[in-house]
Amino acid sequence: MDDKEFSPSVISNRRTAIAVHNRLCDAKAPMLKLGRFYCSMLDRGIWDSQKAMSNDLGVSTSTISRTIAAARLPHEVLSLFSDRTLAFRNVSSLNFLVQQFGEAE
């Protein structure tokens, strides 16, 4: 499943979004792909909050929050880990470093 499947023409309501989320989870989608999905659904107003999304998707609010944080890391940082699987503890450390030192210009 690619990010085109997150487009407005494919996901126009919560019911469809839940079905897409279930397919992503069944396929064991990487954290970054799930994070991009969650961001897209919030940005498009399918859900108005992480808590509402959490309730409907059956995923903890902290998992959604941490997954979104991973997806929002700068591309330059993520590219350093393209051949590895990121864990939440890695994302936390990377976010801290980005906050302390800023993004590359």
N, C-alpha and C positions, 0 to 999 in steps of 0.2 A: 504494500500500500504506500503510495507516495503522497507528497503534500498537496498535490492537485485535488486529492479527495477531501481536503479540508475547505474547498472553495464554496462560495455561497450557492452555486448552482447544484452542488452535491448535498450540502448540509444546510437545510433551511429551517430546521426546527430541532427541538430537544430529542424527540423520538429518534430521528435520524442520527443525531450526534451520539446518542447512547449506543445505537447499533454500530456505528463506526468505532466508538471507543471499545466496545466488546470485541470487535475484530482485531483492533490493535493489540489488546491484551491477550487474546487467543494466539496471536502471532508472536507474542513476546517481543513487542516493539521496543526498541532502545529508549532509554530515558529521554534523550533529546527529542525524539520523534513525538513521544507523549507530551513533553513540555511544549513543543510547537503546536500540537493539537489543542492543549488546554489554553494557551495564549490566544490562539485563533478563535476559539469559542467565546472567550471573554471579550476579546476585541470586537467581535461581531455582534455581541449582545445576546447570544444564545442563552448564556447565564449572566446574571448581573453581579455575581460574587463567587469567590472560590468556595465559600461555604455551601451555597446553593448547588454548585457543580458537584461538590463532594457528596452531598446527600443523594443526588440523583444518580451519580455514577458508582456509589458504594466504595469510594476511595477516601482515605483520610484527608482532612484539610492540610495536614502537615506534608503529606506525600505530594499533593497537588502543588503546594507552595514551593517545596524543594525542587520539584520537577520543572516548574516554571522558572525558578532561579537558574537552573542548569541551562535551559533553552535561551535565557537572556544573557548568558556569558558572551563576551565579544568573540566574533568568529576567529580572530587571530589566536585567542587562547584555546578555543575548542580544536582548532586545526593541529595544535601540538599533541593532541590526544586522539587523533583520528584512527590510530591502529589499536587503541585500547578501549576497554569498557570503563566508563566513568561510574564511580560510586558516589552516593550522597556526601560522604565525608570528603571526597576530592572536590566536589562542587563547593562545599562550605569553605574549604581552604582557598580555592581559586577566587571565590567571591570576596573573601577577606583581602587577598592580595590585590585584586582589581580596585577595591575601595581604598586601600592604602597607597597604591602607586599610580592609580589611574590607568586609562586605556592609552594605547599607542596612538599617536596622531598621524 
